Every structure is written in structure tokens, then in C-alpha cells.
Amino acid sequence: MDRFIALMWRVIDFPFKVAAVFLITVYRYTLSAFAGRTCRHLPTCSEFTRDAIWQFGFWPGGWMGLARFWRCRPGGTHGYDPVPESLPASGRWYLPWRYGRWKGEMHEHADG
């Protein structure tokens, strides 16, 4: 039964994912040129949001992108900040703000 519910949610989520990724792509190739390329992170905020939505779904990925956009402000973070490998353990659909990282902690880089 759990597999059926998971499959059902993937089917429901897919059109939202496609629509969100389409709108982000339209923004990146149209309005972004007028706003200027001033993102303080790598990947950019729109790339981060697109990847988070595609990887985790519309709801958690959208909240991750919103949190990333919040961090990309004066006094916020900067530098390399990739999409997390997995969803936060505390994230729930009814507590969506827990999906995002809202505070300005920097991403820990792996020593090469």
C-alpha cells in the first residue's frame, strides 16, 4: 500500500514539477537578463530551485528554493551551496519551512 501511495504522489507531483521547471527556464532566458546576473551562490538561485524541485518534488523543492532565495540577500550567504543529497529528517509536508535552510550557515566544503 505504501508503494501505491508513493506512486500516486509521484504521478500527481509530475505536472507541477514540469510546470515549475518550465517557468524557471523561461525566467532564466528572459527576465533574468534584465535583472542581471548577480547571484551570490553557485549554482545560481534559479538553478538550485530547478534542481531541488526536479530531485525532491514541487512542494519540498519549492520550499528549499525559497529558503535559498532568502539567503541570497545582503548579509546572507555566498559561495558554493549545492542542493542537499537528501531531504532533512525534520521536513514534513505539513511543516514545509523545515525543508529549507533559512539561516546563514555556510556549506562545509570537502577537503580534496
C-alpha positions as CSV (number, residue, x, y, z in Angstrom):
1,M,0.0,0.0,0.0
2,D,2.9,2.4,0.8
3,R,4.3,1.8,-2.7
4,F,1.0,2.6,-4.2
5,I,0.7,5.9,-2.3
6,A,4.2,6.9,-3.2
7,L,3.5,6.2,-6.9
8,M,0.2,8.1,-6.7
9,W,2.0,11.2,-5.3
10,R,4.7,11.0,-8.0
11,V,2.0,11.0,-10.6
12,I,0.3,13.9,-9.0
13,D,3.5,15.8,-8.5
14,F,4.9,15.4,-12.0
15,P,2.8,18.1,-13.8
16,F,3.7,20.6,-11.0
17,K,7.4,19.8,-11.4
18,V,7.3,20.2,-15.1
19,A,5.4,23.5,-14.9
20,A,7.7,24.9,-12.3
21,V,10.8,23.9,-14.2
22,F,9.4,25.4,-17.4
23,L,8.6,28.7,-15.6
24,I,12.1,28.8,-14.1
25,T,13.6,28.1,-17.5
26,V,11.5,30.9,-19.1
27,Y,12.7,33.3,-16.3
28,R,16.3,32.3,-16.8
29,Y,16.3,33.1,-20.5
30,T,14.1,36.2,-20.4
31,L,13.6,38.2,-17.2
32,S,17.0,37.2,-15.7
33,A,18.7,39.2,-18.5
34,F,17.0,42.4,-17.2
35,A,17.6,41.6,-13.5
36,G,21.3,41.0,-14.2
37,R,23.4,38.0,-13.2
38,T,24.1,39.0,-9.6
39,C,23.6,35.7,-7.7
40,R,26.0,35.3,-4.8
41,H,25.9,31.5,-5.0
42,L,26.9,28.7,-7.2
43,P,24.7,27.2,-8.6
44,T,22.5,30.2,-9.1
45,C,19.3,30.5,-7.1
46,S,17.2,29.6,-10.2
47,E,19.4,26.6,-11.0
48,F,19.2,25.5,-7.3
49,T,15.4,25.8,-7.2
50,R,15.1,23.9,-10.5
51,D,17.3,21.1,-9.4
52,A,15.7,20.9,-5.9
53,I,12.2,20.7,-7.5
54,W,13.2,18.1,-10.0
55,Q,15.0,16.0,-7.4
56,F,12.6,16.2,-4.4
57,G,9.3,17.3,-5.9
58,F,7.4,20.6,-6.2
59,W,6.5,21.1,-2.6
60,P,9.8,20.4,-0.8
61,G,11.9,21.6,-3.6
62,G,10.0,24.8,-3.9
63,W,10.5,25.5,-0.2
64,M,14.2,24.7,-0.5
65,G,14.4,27.2,-3.3
66,L,12.5,29.8,-1.3
67,A,14.9,29.4,1.6
68,R,17.9,29.7,-0.8
69,F,16.5,32.9,-2.2
70,W,16.1,34.2,1.3
71,R,19.8,33.5,2.0
72,C,20.8,35.3,-1.3
73,R,20.5,38.8,0.1
74,P,22.7,41.4,1.6
75,G,24.2,39.9,4.8
76,G,23.3,36.4,3.6
77,T,25.5,33.6,2.5
78,H,27.6,33.3,-0.6
79,G,29.7,30.7,-2.4
80,Y,29.2,27.1,-3.3
81,D,25.8,25.9,-2.0
82,P,24.6,22.7,-3.8
83,V,21.2,21.0,-3.5
84,P,21.3,18.6,-0.5
85,E,21.7,14.9,-1.2
86,S,18.5,14.1,0.8
87,L,15.6,15.8,2.4
88,P,16.0,17.0,6.0
89,A,14.8,14.4,8.6
90,S,12.5,17.1,10.2
91,G,10.8,18.1,6.9
92,R,7.1,17.1,6.6
93,W,4.5,18.2,4.0
94,Y,2.6,20.0,6.8
95,L,5.8,21.7,8.1
96,P,7.2,22.8,4.8
97,W,9.5,25.5,6.2
98,R,11.7,22.7,7.6
99,Y,12.7,21.6,4.1
100,G,14.7,24.8,3.6
101,R,17.9,26.0,5.3
102,W,17.0,29.6,6.3
103,K,20.0,30.6,8.4
104,G,23.2,31.8,7.0
105,E,25.4,28.8,7.9
106,M,28.0,28.2,5.1
107,H,28.1,24.9,3.3
108,E,31.1,22.8,4.6
109,H,33.4,22.0,1.7
110,A,35.0,18.6,1.4
111,D,38.8,18.7,1.6
112,G,40.2,17.4,-1.6
